[in-house]
Amino acid sequence: MNLRPAPSHRTLALILGALAGMGPFSVDMYLPAFPALGASLNASPGAVQATLAVYFLGMAAGQVFYGPVADRFGRRGPLFVGLGVFTLASLLCALAPDIAWLTGARLVQALGGCAGMVIARAVVRDVTDERGAVRLMASLMLVMGVAPVIAPVIGGALLPAFGWRGIFVVLAIYGVAMLAMILLALPETLPPERRRRDGVFATLRLWGGLLRDARFMGFALAGGFIIGGMFAYIMGSPFVFMELHGVPPGRYGFYFGANAIGIMAVGQVVSRLAQRVEPARLLPVVLAISAASGLALLVVAGTGLFGFAGIVATLFCYVAMIGAVMPLTVALGMGPHGRMAGNASALMGTLQFGIGAAVGGVLGVLQDGTALPMAGVIAACGVAGWSARRVLVR
């Protein structure tokens, strides 16, 4: 057990941001490799896209496990287990002989990698109050924002020299580096006297209580739907950008990175605003902007107004608001649940990635060779996120 004092704000933000960034890295780094991966494994575009959808499904399912375990046994032990599984599964992805193997390995990779996301949010709640949580989460968004900026660029650079398999080897190295960082720099933030001793049925009752808590669910669903729209962008943009509009794989990473820079910038703005304005007053404005951006994207995609530039601009507005939605919904939703932060974090994450998996299925069904399916799903998610807070949070 390691109960040293927590590191400084910057160090903690760096560690937790790198942990939470495992998800974006695992998703974004191999997006430029979709065409090459499909050709190498003789797989259809739909089958390749399914490797991404199943990753979201694994992220949703795995968090059900890690939340209660982290509340019972502390934060570091479950992290070591999850990172070990992630590292081994990344190597299995690199060795995949066919698309079925890769899909299964991606599921296992997600089941390990989701530990970082669950426990990062729980650690934030362990060491901060509501306003402090917004500030620390915004700092995490700054660190996490680096992942979408550089992940597609790294993937595009690795592709010519090492092929798509090299991308998964790099992810395995990332897992080893995170294991070393946790061992050396992250103390245990949940002392034994604050740990829960709940069994399976008690945990189910906790989750049932959270599901019946309209305030918690309002914030969780608001964040989940808005992030679901981002998942629609992640899954749909390779086709819309590279195949529909002819963007080269190398340049695709720069478009992707520009949106990530927007997330980082908005996160820093909301971090400062939250010190002067109540987070509960900021969130409705942020959600309204997200919904309006999604609807504007749908109009642009449906009418062809402003062409490709219109799609890029409206996507930027929608995706950038994630930098405000994430810290605000996490801080407001988890604020009253300090004694079960792991469970609350897990339920939030499960809802987010469950919506992401559903978005992947809907996109597959609606795919018609245009940008409309992606735009329509993003617009629906934006409106649903705004509505969830308005209806459930009173």
Buried (B, 14 or more C-beta within 10 A) or exposed (E): EEEEEBBEBEEBBBBBBBBBBBBBBBBBBBBBBBBBBBEBBEBEBEBBBBBBBBBBBBBBBBBBBBBBBBBBBBBBBBBBBBBBBBBBBBBBBBEBEEBEBBBBBBBBBBBBBBBBBBBBBBBBBBBBEBBBBBBBBBBBBBBBBBBBBBBBBBBBBBBEEBBBBBBBBBBBEBBBEBBEBBEEEBBBBBEEEEBBEBEEEEBEEBBEEBEEBEBBBBBBBBBBBBBBBBBBBBBBBBBBBBEBBEBEBBBBBBBBBBBBBBBBBBBBBBBEBBEEEEBBEBBBEBBBBBBBBBBBBBEBBBEEEEEBEBBBBBBBBBBBBBBBBBBBBBBBBBBEBBBBBBBBBBBBBBBBBBBBBBBBEBBBEBBEEBBBBBBBBBBBBBBBBBBBBBEBBE
